């Protein structure tokens, strides 16, 4: 008695060629009705529909467009973090206007004399009395920028431009200061990277000063390398080194040169490791 054939029969080519793409439930129903009219058993219809759906899904997966590589991370935009709080805009009284103008006059004079602290105090007093004075806000920004308080200056320039949209000078100062800060962030991200301490130590172990050159400190690297070569020359080819060594006498200069060479070597290795961890080197294309 022969065993029953349990293999799945191959689909009829004439039937499978007539199968439409299963884009919707309606197309599947039409396909099932067409196969039923041809006399195909229900079990075979179900198997053909399942086989066709699997084949179509695999074909769509093969035709799927390749994923594009993600764009490189853009540097974050500069977000000012001011340390001052400007008073909310309000309409000053005539007396407050007069008092604010008096403070502004003193602030202008103090700034011209280089007394930025006095100018800052007077500008703040004027703005507290007249918060909508765009000129006082712009002058306050100039004084704060002179004091190195960039975030506070940006806030003042922005408020001045909001209070008087026709004040192009305040808008220009605000835009230039923001652009300068964004460029500074981008420059720091592009030009400064962390170095590999292991590589720096290996360079200095092979040749003192090479690790410093890898870290971007070329002057120190040249000095340490030149000192190392000079000490090697004195040890190997001068009467103060090994050539002056005799059976009866060991020159004291030999000990001094050996100590100097060892100190130069150890300092170069240790400094290369510390310098690599600080991270201040421009990109050279040879980063590891």
Secondary structure, DSSP 8 states (H G I E B T S, - for coil): ------S-----HHHHHT-----SHHHHHHHHHHHHHTT--HHHHHHHHHHHHHHHHHHHHHHS------------------S----------HHHHHHHHHHHHHHHHHHHTT-HHHHHHHHHHHHHH-TT-HHHHHHHHHHHHHTT-HHHHHHHHHHHHHH-TT-HHHHHHHHHHHHHHHHHHHHHHHH-B---HHHHHHHHHHSTTHHHHHTT-HHHHHHHHHHHHHHHHHHHHSTTTGGG--SS---HHHHHHHHHHHHHHHHHHHHHHHHHHH--B---S---
